[in-house]
Amino acid sequence: VLVMEWPWEADDGDHFETSQQAYDHLAPWLHAHASRAEKRNKKFTIYDPYYCVGSTVGILKDIGSQRWEVINRKRDFYADIRENLIPDHQVLVTNPAYSGDHKQRLLTWILNEAVERVISGKYPRPFAVLLPSWSATKTYWRQFHKDWSELHGDADAPIFYICPSAKYKFSYVTRDGPPMAPFYGIWFVGGGSPAASSAAREALRARLPESVTVATSFRQLEKQGLIRSHTDIKKRVTLNENRKRRAEKYGRQKPVIQEAPKKKAMAPSTAQPAVPGSGCRHFFSVGCSRGDKCKFSHAVAGCFAREKK
């Protein structure tokens, strides 16, 4: 067990290192993009902004090439965004913290950077983000997917998912944790030019084991059982075992509708406010709810005037 300190506020449940297996499944995609960079005599750089204990660097270099540069520094990612200190890189590969709003903040940064690149005449930078499969049903991902499609067009920058048949294992670095994640982790992948994106997807389909699939739509994720459809959610609520047991034990009770208490008749008050002439008695006692529509005067000076028409 390691006692670690981070230069930012960290949640204890976020300190999981990504498994070798998860990176192995991403390897064909990485090699495809690295090959294009090398053909253009560019250094292939991978950026992972979320630091845990730094094992990402060694794993990715072993999977690819020692010529690859892997940046995974013990720095505050959000501070680097504010101070414009994000390092230059060809692809983004990360397993972000799952607590709080880290996923939303990461997606916001990816989209904002893509907007800047499109404005400057460049394609959006390729990204691969490891998230729980249920993230695909969340509002923040659906909105990101919609904005991404509107910005780049489905044909220019499609989003797809690398889906294992078994749950990934994660290393819990601060204390003994569960050996297996309680959810299915899948890679959310997108970005790059149309040619680069297409070549990377074909490389994945050709080299991935049969137990790993590439899904290109929410419907395909539903068919694989990685996310629930709206129909499944309704059925789950209907067939909820806890609700069934409660109904069998207590019966289906009709809601009790309580009758509103009857208002008591108010006794006429003998103490009438001393308002002369056409003055509003309500205004000078409990208050008038009619406001300007009241035909009686709300001013002492106007109490002796004639009633409003």
LUMKE-874056 format. One line per field, with one value per residue (C-alpha): residue number from 1; residue in three letters; chain; x, y, z. Coordinates in nm, 4 decimals. Layout:
BEGIN
seq: [NUM/...]
type: [ALA/...]
mol: [A/...]
x: [X/...]
y: [Y/...]
z: [Z/...]
END
This chain:
BEGIN
seq: [1/2/3/4/5/6/7/8/9/10/11/12/13/14/15/16/17/18/19/20/21/22/23/24/25/26/27/28/29/30/31/32/33/34/35/36/37/38/39/40/41/42/43/44/45/46/47/48/49/50/51/52/53/54/55/56/57/58/59/60/61/62/63/64/65/66/67/68/69/70/71/72/73/74/75/76/77/78/79/80/81/82/83/84/85/86/87/88/89/90/91/92/93/94/95/96/97/98/99/100/101/102/103/104/105/106/107/108/109/110/111/112/113/114/115/116/117/118/119/120/121/122/123/124/125/126/127/128/129/130/131/132/133/134/135/136/137/138/139/140/141/142/143/144/145/146/147/148/149/150/151/152/153/154/155/156/157/158/159/160/161/162/163/164/165/166/167/168/169/170/171/172/173/174/175/176/177/178/179/180/181/182/183/184/185/186/187/188/189/190/191/192/193/194/195/196/197/198/199/200/201/202/203/204/205/206/207/208/209/210/211/212/213/214/215/216/217/218/219/220/221/222/223/224/225/226/227/228/229/230/231/232/233/234/235/236/237/238/239/240/241/242/243/244/245/246/247/248/249/250/251/252/253/254/255/256/257/258/259/260/261/262/263/264/265/266/267/268/269/270/271/272/273/274/275/276/277/278/279/280/281/282/283/284/285/286/287/288/289/290/291/292/293/294/295/296/297/298/299/300/301/302/303/304/305/306/307/308/309]
type: [VAL/LEU/VAL/MET/GLU/TRP/PRO/TRP/GLU/ALA/ASP/ASP/GLY/ASP/HIS/PHE/GLU/THR/SER/GLN/GLN/ALA/TYR/ASP/HIS/LEU/ALA/PRO/TRP/LEU/HIS/ALA/HIS/ALA/SER/ARG/ALA/GLU/LYS/ARG/ASN/LYS/LYS/PHE/THR/ILE/TYR/ASP/PRO/TYR/TYR/CYS/VAL/GLY/SER/THR/VAL/GLY/ILE/LEU/LYS/ASP/ILE/GLY/SER/GLN/ARG/TRP/GLU/VAL/ILE/ASN/ARG/LYS/ARG/ASP/PHE/TYR/ALA/ASP/ILE/ARG/GLU/ASN/LEU/ILE/PRO/ASP/HIS/GLN/VAL/LEU/VAL/THR/ASN/PRO/ALA/TYR/SER/GLY/ASP/HIS/LYS/GLN/ARG/LEU/LEU/THR/TRP/ILE/LEU/ASN/GLU/ALA/VAL/GLU/ARG/VAL/ILE/SER/GLY/LYS/TYR/PRO/ARG/PRO/PHE/ALA/VAL/LEU/LEU/PRO/SER/TRP/SER/ALA/THR/LYS/THR/TYR/TRP/ARG/GLN/PHE/HIS/LYS/ASP/TRP/SER/GLU/LEU/HIS/GLY/ASP/ALA/ASP/ALA/PRO/ILE/PHE/TYR/ILE/CYS/PRO/SER/ALA/LYS/TYR/LYS/PHE/SER/TYR/VAL/THR/ARG/ASP/GLY/PRO/PRO/MET/ALA/PRO/PHE/TYR/GLY/ILE/TRP/PHE/VAL/GLY/GLY/GLY/SER/PRO/ALA/ALA/SER/SER/ALA/ALA/ARG/GLU/ALA/LEU/ARG/ALA/ARG/LEU/PRO/GLU/SER/VAL/THR/VAL/ALA/THR/SER/PHE/ARG/GLN/LEU/GLU/LYS/GLN/GLY/LEU/ILE/ARG/SER/HIS/THR/ASP/ILE/LYS/LYS/ARG/VAL/THR/LEU/ASN/GLU/ASN/ARG/LYS/ARG/ARG/ALA/GLU/LYS/TYR/GLY/ARG/GLN/LYS/PRO/VAL/ILE/GLN/GLU/ALA/PRO/LYS/LYS/LYS/ALA/MET/ALA/PRO/SER/THR/ALA/GLN/PRO/ALA/VAL/PRO/GLY/SER/GLY/CYS/ARG/HIS/PHE/PHE/SER/VAL/GLY/CYS/SER/ARG/GLY/ASP/LYS/CYS/LYS/PHE/SER/HIS/ALA/VAL/ALA/GLY/CYS/PHE/ALA/ARG/GLU/LYS/LYS]
mol: [A/A/A/A/A/A/A/A/A/A/A/A/A/A/A/A/A/A/A/A/A/A/A/A/A/A/A/A/A/A/A/A/A/A/A/A/A/A/A/A/A/A/A/A/A/A/A/A/A/A/A/A/A/A/A/A/A/A/A/A/A/A/A/A/A/A/A/A/A/A/A/A/A/A/A/A/A/A/A/A/A/A/A/A/A/A/A/A/A/A/A/A/A/A/A/A/A/A/A/A/A/A/A/A/A/A/A/A/A/A/A/A/A/A/A/A/A/A/A/A/A/A/A/A/A/A/A/A/A/A/A/A/A/A/A/A/A/A/A/A/A/A/A/A/A/A/A/A/A/A/A/A/A/A/A/A/A/A/A/A/A/A/A/A/A/A/A/A/A/A/A/A/A/A/A/A/A/A/A/A/A/A/A/A/A/A/A/A/A/A/A/A/A/A/A/A/A/A/A/A/A/A/A/A/A/A/A/A/A/A/A/A/A/A/A/A/A/A/A/A/A/A/A/A/A/A/A/A/A/A/A/A/A/A/A/A/A/A/A/A/A/A/A/A/A/A/A/A/A/A/A/A/A/A/A/A/A/A/A/A/A/A/A/A/A/A/A/A/A/A/A/A/A/A/A/A/A/A/A/A/A/A/A/A/A/A/A/A/A/A/A/A/A/A/A/A/A/A/A/A/A/A/A/A/A/A/A/A/A]
x: [0.0000/0.1405/0.0938/0.0619/0.0128/-0.1174/-0.0893/-0.4697/-0.7731/-0.8136/-1.0845/-0.9620/-1.1842/-1.0152/-0.6753/-0.7032/-0.4343/-0.5493/-0.4770/-0.2365/-0.5256/-0.7167/-0.4132/-0.3563/-0.7049/-0.6265/-0.2863/-0.3978/-0.5586/-0.2389/-0.0165/-0.2342/-0.1989/0.1713/0.2325/0.0760/0.2884/0.6086/0.5325/0.5236/0.8480/0.6649/0.7336/0.4373/0.3302/0.0576/-0.0837/-0.2566/-0.3510/-0.4674/-0.1762/-0.2068/0.1351/0.2811/0.2749/0.0990/0.4292/0.6028/0.3010/0.2411/0.6087/0.6204/0.3071/0.4365/0.7893/1.0484/1.0488/0.6982/0.6782/0.4240/0.3380/0.1779/0.2948/0.2113/0.0459/-0.2905/-0.4562/-0.7127/-0.4467/-0.2543/-0.5692/-0.6148/-0.2499/-0.2326/0.0360/-0.1065/0.1828/0.1705/0.0629/-0.0800/-0.3373/-0.5089/-0.5348/-0.6661/-0.8643/-0.9992/-1.1129/-1.4737/-1.5786/-1.7339/-1.7489/-1.4097/-1.5645/-1.7686/-1.4685/-1.2541/-1.5178/-1.5620/-1.1892/-1.1792/-1.4676/-1.3275/-0.9885/-1.1570/-1.3426/-1.0141/-0.8525/-1.1446/-1.1425/-0.7714/-0.8311/-0.7159/-0.8887/-0.9842/-0.7174/-0.7779/-0.8846/-0.9481/-1.1100/-1.1738/-1.5098/-1.7779/-2.0122/-2.3088/-2.1487/-2.2909/-2.6414/-2.5612/-2.6694/-2.3145/-2.2030/-2.5157/-2.4694/-2.0995/-2.1839/-2.4439/-2.2093/-1.9249/-2.1392/-2.2691/-1.9189/-1.7407/-2.0121/-2.0562/-1.8500/-1.5581/-1.5096/-1.7161/-1.7203/-1.6978/-1.6433/-1.3974/-1.5917/-1.4362/-1.6418/-1.5174/-1.4664/-1.1230/-0.9170/-0.7765/-0.4936/-0.5991/-0.2847/-0.3767/-0.5224/-0.6582/-0.9482/-1.1705/-0.9738/-1.2447/-1.4271/-1.8002/-1.8756/-1.7792/-1.5088/-1.5046/-1.2937/-1.4788/-1.2853/-1.3064/-1.1265/-0.8671/-0.9087/-1.1604/-0.8784/-0.6946/-1.0107/-1.1166/-0.7699/-0.7587/-1.1014/-1.0044/-0.6819/-0.8836/-1.1261/-0.8379/-0.6199/-0.8493/-0.9379/-1.2889/-1.3856/-1.3484/-1.5854/-1.6028/-1.9444/-2.0349/-2.3746/-2.5798/-2.7999/-2.5030/-2.4082/-2.7649/-2.7521/-2.4307/-2.5909/-2.3463/-2.6182/-2.9905/-3.2502/-3.5505/-3.7648/-3.5279/-3.5336/-3.9152/-3.9219/-3.6635/-3.8836/-4.1929/-4.0199/-3.8305/-3.8184/-3.8172/-4.1390/-4.2933/-4.2087/-4.3486/-4.6717/-4.7062/-4.6388/-4.8403/-5.0749/-5.1349/-5.2649/-5.4572/-5.3237/-5.5079/-5.6492/-5.6986/-5.9869/-5.9012/-6.0197/-6.3375/-6.2915/-6.4465/-6.6920/-6.5369/-6.7298/-6.8039/-6.5609/-6.6994/-6.3891/-6.4012/-6.1075/-6.1765/-6.1536/-6.3708/-6.5475/-6.4365/-6.1173/-6.0354/-6.1036/-5.8929/-5.5898/-5.5930/-5.6458/-5.5264/-5.4130/-5.5789/-5.5005/-5.6586/-5.3835/-5.4444/-5.7670/-5.9318/-6.1950/-6.1395/-5.8609/-5.5368/-5.4288/-5.5491/-5.5664/-5.7929/-6.0309/-6.2607/-6.2510/-6.5157/-6.4877/-6.2781/-6.4724]
y: [0.0000/0.3382/0.6646/0.9149/1.2879/1.4800/1.8538/1.8811/1.7792/1.4066/1.1578/0.8301/0.6319/0.7829/0.6222/0.3275/0.2503/0.1390/-0.2266/-0.3579/-0.5366/-0.2122/-0.0576/-0.3759/-0.3392/0.0198/-0.0702/-0.1143/0.2314/0.3830/0.2090/0.3339/0.6961/0.6513/0.5174/0.8274/1.0539/0.8682/0.8953/1.2707/1.2625/1.3723/1.2489/1.0529/1.1969/1.0599/1.2829/1.1529/1.4483/1.2437/1.1202/0.8325/0.6739/0.7100/0.3489/0.4662/0.5821/0.2453/0.0438/0.2542/0.2565/-0.1228/-0.1586/0.0731/0.1944/0.3556/0.6297/0.7233/1.0103/0.9566/1.2562/1.1714/1.4236/1.4828/1.8143/1.9775/1.9306/2.2052/2.4534/2.3773/2.4492/2.7864/2.8797/2.7486/2.4919/2.1860/2.0121/1.9539/1.5987/1.3890/1.1863/1.2031/0.8758/0.8844/0.7167/1.0197/1.0386/0.9221/1.1191/1.4652/1.6430/1.5294/1.3512/1.6586/1.8915/1.6658/1.6454/2.0234/2.0722/1.8170/1.9923/2.3424/2.2391/2.0778/2.4024/2.5955/2.3460/2.3484/2.7293/2.7229/2.4766/2.1583/1.8324/1.7591/1.5774/1.2018/1.0968/0.7716/0.8011/0.5000/0.5386/0.3169/0.2002/0.3644/0.7021/0.6711/0.7132/1.0266/1.3723/1.5070/1.2422/1.2680/1.6458/1.6069/1.3562/1.5949/1.8964/1.6923/1.5742/1.9235/2.0699/1.8161/1.6167/1.2422/1.1620/1.3813/1.2739/0.9690/0.8443/0.4731/0.2440/-0.0379/-0.2930/-0.5876/-0.8972/-0.8984/-0.6224/-0.4644/-0.4985/-0.1867/-0.1525/0.0362/0.2231/0.3723/0.0662/-0.2804/-0.2486/-0.4734/-0.6787/-0.6234/-0.3022/-0.3124/-0.1824/-0.2425/-0.0007/0.0815/0.3142/0.6184/0.7047/0.9873/1.2633/1.2727/1.3230/1.1056/0.8983/0.8575/0.7684/0.5126/0.3516/0.3300/0.1617/-0.0914/-0.1671/-0.2327/-0.4677/-0.6573/-0.7015/-0.7142/-1.0545/-1.1839/-1.1116/-0.7370/-0.5507/-0.2051/-0.0405/0.2648/0.3586/0.3668/0.0944/-0.1406/-0.0715/-0.1613/-0.4896/-0.5860/-0.5159/-0.2380/0.0245/-0.0004/0.1166/0.3234/0.0095/-0.1858/0.0867/0.0867/-0.2932/-0.2894/-0.0567/-0.2698/-0.5965/-0.4569/-0.7405/-0.5071/-0.3456/-0.6879/-0.8025/-0.4846/-0.5273/-0.8906/-0.8051/-0.4878/-0.5048/-0.2310/0.0469/0.3283/0.6712/0.8363/1.1694/1.3941/1.6366/1.9979/2.1304/2.3347/2.7032/2.8398/3.1235/3.4507/3.6469/3.9989/4.2429/4.5194/4.7264/4.8857/5.0965/5.4623/5.5328/5.8223/5.8692/5.6510/5.5181/5.1476/4.9776/4.6734/4.8831/5.0564/4.7329/4.3960/4.5185/4.5308/4.2666/4.4563/4.7127/4.9758/4.8029/4.8928/5.1638/5.3020/5.5371/5.4043/5.7498/5.9373/6.2555/6.0836/5.9308/6.2300/6.2223/6.0650/5.6878/5.5888/5.5146]
z: [0.0000/-0.0967/0.0860/-0.1933/-0.2131/-0.5106/-0.5889/-0.6151/-0.4149/-0.4799/-0.3899/-0.2414/-0.4780/-0.7861/-0.7351/-0.9711/-1.2281/-1.5742/-1.6476/-1.9076/-2.0784/-2.1371/-2.3063/-2.5118/-2.6582/-2.7563/-2.9080/-3.2756/-3.2664/-3.1238/-3.3795/-3.6654/-3.5528/-3.4745/-3.8262/-3.9814/-3.7587/-3.8484/-4.2212/-4.1743/-3.9720/-3.6602/-3.3108/-3.1810/-2.8461/-2.6178/-2.3462/-2.0313/-1.8095/-1.5080/-1.2990/-1.0537/-0.9895/-1.3378/-1.4610/-1.7791/-1.9300/-1.9056/-2.0223/-2.3334/-2.4286/-2.3969/-2.6091/-2.8783/-2.9132/-2.6958/-2.9581/-2.8458/-2.6028/-2.3264/-2.1062/-1.7727/-1.5161/-1.1522/-1.2245/-1.1789/-1.5194/-1.4596/-1.3508/-1.6698/-1.8725/-1.7005/-1.7470/-2.1062/-2.0180/-2.1926/-2.3757/-2.7492/-2.8398/-3.1224/-2.9269/-2.5882/-2.3940/-2.0403/-1.7675/-1.5779/-1.2192/-1.1958/-0.8887/-0.8914/-1.2269/-1.3641/-1.6625/-1.7551/-1.7232/-1.9399/-2.2141/-2.2042/-2.2568/-2.5430/-2.7182/-2.6646/-2.8009/-3.1004/-3.1725/-3.1702/-3.4070/-3.6498/-3.6548/-3.7389/-4.0239/-3.8436/-3.7658/-3.4059/-3.2102/-3.1665/-2.8163/-2.6290/-2.2865/-2.0636/-1.8881/-1.7348/-2.0100/-1.8364/-1.9064/-2.2589/-2.1145/-1.9173/-2.0239/-2.0327/-2.2862/-2.5013/-2.5152/-2.5979/-2.8712/-3.0161/-3.0059/-3.1537/-3.4426/-3.5124/-3.5027/-3.7211/-3.8938/-3.8438/-4.1522/-4.0465/-3.6872/-3.5912/-3.2336/-3.1581/-2.8590/-2.7852/-2.5799/-2.3952/-2.3140/-1.9528/-1.7005/-1.6788/-1.3638/-1.1973/-0.9471/-0.6336/-0.5311/-0.1897/-0.0162/-0.0831/-0.3214/-0.5293/-0.7889/-1.0489/-1.1362/-1.0510/-1.4019/-1.7629/-1.8690/-2.2409/-2.4519/-2.5883/-2.9045/-3.1569/-3.3438/-3.6168/-3.9895/-4.1769/-4.3280/-3.9966/-3.8084/-4.0689/-4.0798/-3.6984/-3.6817/-3.9489/-3.7612/-3.4465/-3.6221/-3.7847/-3.4765/-3.1776/-3.0321/-3.1007/-2.7401/-2.8031/-3.0342/-3.1875/-3.1463/-3.3519/-3.2085/-2.8903/-3.0372/-3.0682/-2.7074/-2.6079/-2.8025/-2.6226/-2.2869/-2.2021/-2.1623/-2.1017/-2.3494/-2.2403/-2.2726/-2.0488/-1.7871/-1.7788/-1.7597/-1.4794/-1.2762/-1.3453/-1.2531/-0.9566/-0.7000/-0.4005/-0.5226/-0.5774/-0.2233/-0.0725/-0.2716/-0.1589/0.2037/0.2408/-0.0542/-0.3037/-0.0880/-0.2410/-0.1564/0.1297/0.0249/0.3194/0.3050/0.3503/0.6898/0.6733/0.7269/1.0386/0.9963/1.1048/1.3592/1.2468/1.3940/1.6029/1.5801/1.2355/1.1253/1.1301/0.7578/0.6477/0.3177/0.0291/0.1885/0.1498/0.4832/0.3851/0.2987/0.6372/0.8329/0.7009/0.3591/0.0170/-0.2445/-0.5335/-0.5637/-0.8318/-0.9335/-0.6038/-0.6509/-0.3011/-0.2019/-0.0465/0.0709/0.3739/0.1697/-0.0818/0.1694/0.1354/-0.2428/-0.4576/-0.5405/-0.8379/-1.1545]
END
